[in-house]
């Protein structure tokens, strides 16, 4: 018999999208992701075309990671104590300016100015790393102010699926445009995407700066996010698990070599390979908007990272373009599970006045480990060869997941 005093709230998969400011920000994030992913494909291909050296691909990641990590030590605190919209816009302006510089560098008419084109590209990537260092915590903290707290899990899932949608379309568009119309025209399209993102963010109203009544020294304010993460063992475990998966599973950095010398598919095929993980990620993220996976969050996190490691090994062994695409799609699906679970854990367990600093710590561990992982892939490819280095990375990911599963039963049993 029904209980008249009890009602179950029906799950609304579009709950977060019903807030206009969140929709605006989500569309802006889509434009930003498309622009940055297009740029990553072109820069990787340009660098490898000039140098023919796998280590040079790893150095792209290092050039972006170093300024990003240094900046993140301050940007989290700045995000928590200042107008977050202003920081978001400033970081987007800086990254769009970097794309404009890459457009100028690529223009043949001024090659004499940039006689050392590779060094010029690395320098711009270094500058864009500063922008990334501010964008990561400010985006993370700002999105939490655009929807009610109870809507955050749904907003995170949509935020992830939007990023992954951009990561699908960005590399595909970038590879195809670069292959058919050239670098200058493709960089021009990238700059247009950045401009659209800025126009979408402008109408969002300024949000209040979170109150923080604690009296702390500057050193304490800068390190409180790190202390919080290490005290919250669940957050630390989730971040650490993803950290090592990203660090050792950085096969994406070597895709120009696979596209050019192993699968023989050129820049167009490179765009498809770069897009493949995000096809799986978008599909999985859309499934998760209807079937939330945070009930058995810890178990699903471990499954996601373990499956990702398996896919990386199979990709390294593959000599078939079709099989490579399939396993990269599956790797993206597994990765999407871990990203959504980790982001939900951090958002729900972190106070609003610390979201910027905790997100900065998360970005140091996870975001920058993408670039450091790319450098690790470049170094191991130089020492071991391209295929063995990818297999090594996937194997290390599986071993680390197995270790965490054994030593951290609390994370394995986590439910949200």
N, C-alpha and C positions, 0 to 999 in steps of 0.2 A: 504494500500500500504506500502511495506517495506521502511524503511528509510535507504538509503545507507551509511549514516554517523554514524549509530548506530548498535552495535552488542552486543549480550548477551553472556558472557563467560559461556560455558557449565561447570556444576559442575563435578569435577573429584573426585570421592570417594577415590581414591588411591593417591591423590596428594602428601601427606606427605611421603608416602612409596617410592616415586621415588627418594628420597634423601638417598644415601647409608649410611651416618653416622646416620641418624635417624633410618634406618632399623636396623643397628647394635645395637643401643641403645635400640630400642624396643625389640629386641630378648633378649638382656641382662636383660631388665626389666622383661621379661617373665620368664627367669630362676630364677631371684631373687624372684619373686612373688611365683613361684612354691615351691622354697626352704623354704621361710618363712611361707607359708601356710601349707606345710607338717609338718614343725616344730611345728606350733601352735596346730595342731591336736594331735600330739604325746605328747607334753608337757601337754596339758589339760587332756588327758587320763591318762598319768602317774601320775600326781598330784592327780587326783580324785581317781585313783585306790589305792593310798597309804592312802589318808586322808578320803575319803568318806564325805567330807565337802564342800558344795556349796561356802562357803566363801573363801576357798582355791583357787577356780577357779577365783574369783574376784581379789584375791591378785596377780595373775599372771599379770593381766592388770595393777594393781597399781605398781608392781615391774618394769614394762617397762615404764610406764607413767612418773614417778617421774624424772628419769635421762633424759628422752627425753625432758620434759618441761624445765628443768634447762638448758640443752644444747642448746635448740632452742633460748634462749635469746642471745646467742653469735654466733651460727652457721649461722644465717641469715646474720649478718654483715661480718663474715669471708667469706661466699660464694660470697658476692658482692664486696669484695676487694682482692680476691685471685683467683688462677687458679681453675676454677670450676671442671675441669676433675680430678685434683689431689684430690679434696675433695670427689668427687663421688667415686673414687677408694679406698680412705682411709676408707670411711664408709663401703664399700662392703667388704674390707679386714677384718675389725673389726667384722662385722656380721658373716662372714664365719668362723672366729676364734671361735666365740661363738658356732656355730653349731658343730665345732670340739670338743669343751669342753663338750657339751652335749653328743656327741658320747662316749667320754671317761668316763663320769659319768655313762652312761648306761651299760658300759662293766662290766659284772658280776665279772670278775677276779680281779677288783680293788675296789670292794664294801667296803673293809675295809678302804680305803682311804676316801671314801665319806659315812661315816656311817650315816650322816644326809643328805640323798639324796634330800629331798624336799628343804632344805635350800640351798644346792649346786645348784639346778636347778633355784631357785629364784635369786641367786647371778648372774648366767650366764645371765638370762633374764634382770637383772638390767644393766649389762654390754652392752647387745645388745641394750638397750634403748638409750645409748649414741650414738651408731652407727646410730640408727634411727633418732636421733636428728640432725645429720649432713646430712643424706641421703635425708630427705624430702625437705629442701630448695635447696640443690645442684642439685638434680634431676630435680626439677621444673624449676630452673633457667637455667640449662644446656640445657634442651630440647628446650628452646626458642632460643638458639644459633645454633641449628642444621637445622632449616628451616626458610624461609623468614616469615616476620610478617603476610603477607596475608594468609599464609598456616597454621598458628597457630591453628585456630579452628578445622581444619581437623586433625592436629597432636594431639591435646588434645583428640579428640574423639578416635583416634587410640590408644593413650596412655592409655586411660581408658579401652578400649575393651581388650587391651593386659593384663593389670592388672587383669581384670575380668576373662580372659581366664586362667591365672595362678591361680586365686582364685577358678576356677572350677576344674582344673586338680590337683592342689596341695593337697587339702584335700582328694580328692578321691584316689589319689596315696598314700598319707600318711596313710590313714585309712586302705586301702587294704594291703599295704606292712607291716604295723605294725601288722595287724591281721594274716598275713600268714608267714612272714619271721622274725619278731621280730624287736626290737628297734635298735639294733646295726647296722644291715644291712640297715635299713631305714635311719638312720642318715648318713650312708656312702653315700647313694644316694643323700641326701641333700647337703653334702659337694661337691659332683661332680657337682651339679647344680650351686653352688656358683663359682666353678672354671671356668665353662663355661662362666658365666657372666663376670668374670674378663678378660678372653681371648677375649670376644667380645668388651669390652670397650677400651682395650689397643690401637687398631688401629685408634680410633677416634682422630683427630688432636686437639691439644691444642687450645682453643679459647681465644680471647683477653679479658682482664679484662675491664668491662664497665667503662667509664670515669665518674668521680664524682668530679666536680670542687668546690663544696660547702665546706666552712670551718666550721667544726663542732667539738664539743668536743666528747670524747668517749661516754659519756652518751647520747648525741644527736644522735650519729650514731647508738647506740643500740636501741634507742626508736623511731626512725623516722618511722620504719615500722608500729609500733602500732599507732602512730599519723596519719599516712596516711590512715590506715584502718578506724579509727574513724571519719576522715574527709570525706571519701568517703562513704556516707550513703548507697549507693547501695551495695558496697562490704560488709559493716558491716551487712546489713540486710540479704544478701545471706549466709554469714558465720554463723550468729546467728541462722538462721532457720535450717541449717544443723547441727549445734552444738547440739541443743536440741533434734533433731531427733536421732542423734547418741548416745547422752547421755542416753536417756530414752528407746531407742529401741535396747538395747544391749543384745538381747536374745541369740545371738551366743555364748556368754560366758557360758551359761547354757546348751548348747547342749549335753555335756557329760552326764548330768543328764537325759535329755529327751531320749537320745539313750540308756542309761543303765537301767532306772527305770520306764519310762513312755511308750516309744515305743518298748523297749526290742529288739534292733537291733544291739547292740554290737559296737565294733570299726569300723567294715566295714560300718555299717549304719551311724555311726557318720561321717565318711568321706563323705558319700553321702549327709547328712544333711548340712555339712559345705560347700560342693560344690554347693548346690542347689541355694542359692542367686546369685551366680556368673554365673550360667547357664542363668538365666533371665537377668542379667546385660550384659553379652556378647551379647545375642540376641538383646537386646535393643540398645546397643552401635553400633552394626553392622547396625541396621536399621538407626541409626542416622548418620552414615557415608554417607548414600544415601539420607536421608531426614533430613537435619539439623533442629534442634528445637529451635534455638536461636532467631528466629523472634519474637515469643511470649515467651521470656525467663522467665520473672517473673511469668506468669501464669503457665508455664510448671514446674517451680521450685516448686511452691506451690502444684500443682497436684501430683508431684513426692513424696514429703514428706508426704502429706495427705494419699496417697495410701499405702505408706510404713507403716504408723501407723496402718491402717486397717489390713494389712497382719500380723503384729506382734500380734494383738489381736486374730485373727483367729488361728494363730499358737499356741498360749498359750492355747486355748480351745480344740485344736485337740487331739484326741486319736488315729488317723489313721496315719500310716507312709506315705501312699500315699498322703493324704490331706496335711500333714505337708510339704512334699516335694514340692507340688504344690504352697502352699502359700509362701514358702521360695523363690521359683523361681520368683513368682510375686513381692515379696519384693525387690529382686535384680533388677528387671526391673525398678521399680519405683525409687529405689535408684540411678541407673545409670543415670536417667534423671537429678536428682538434682546434682550429681557429675559433669557431663559434663557442665551443665549450670553454676554452681558456678566456676569451673576451667576456663571456657571461660571468664567469667566476670572479674576474677582476672588477667588473662594473658593480656587481651586487655586493661584494665584500669591502669595497673601498668607499670611505666617506667623501662627500662631494668636494670638500675643501682640500682634498689630497689627490684627487683624480689626475691632475696634471703631473704631479711628481711620481705617482705610482705608474702612470702610463709611460713616463720618461724612462723609468727603470725597466719596464716591460720592453720598451723600444730598444734600449741598450742591449738587453738579452736577446730579443727576438728580431726586431726590425733590422738592427745593424748586423746581426749574425747572418742575415741574407747576404750582405756584401762580404763579410768576413768568410762566410761559407763559399762564396764565389772565388775569393782569393785562395782558400784552402783547395778548392777544386782545380784552380789553375796551377798551383804548386804541385799537387799530387799528380796531375796530368803531365806536367813537365818531368817529374821524377819516375812515374810508374807507367805512363802512357794513358791515353784518354779513356779507353774502355776499362782497364783495371782500376783506375781512380774512381770511376762511377760505381763499380761493383763494390769497391772498398767502402765507399760512403754509405751505400744501402745496407751493407752488412753491419757496419758500426751502429747505424740507426736501430736495427733489430736487436743487437746486443744490449744497447742502452735501454730500450723499452723493456726488455726482459729483466734487466737489473732493477729498474724502477718498480716494476710490477712485484718483484720479490721483496724489496726492502721497504716499500711504501704501501702497505695494505689499506691504510686510511684513504689514500688518494684513489685507489682502485675501487673502493666501496662508496666513494663520494656521490651523494644525490643532492640536487638543488630544488 
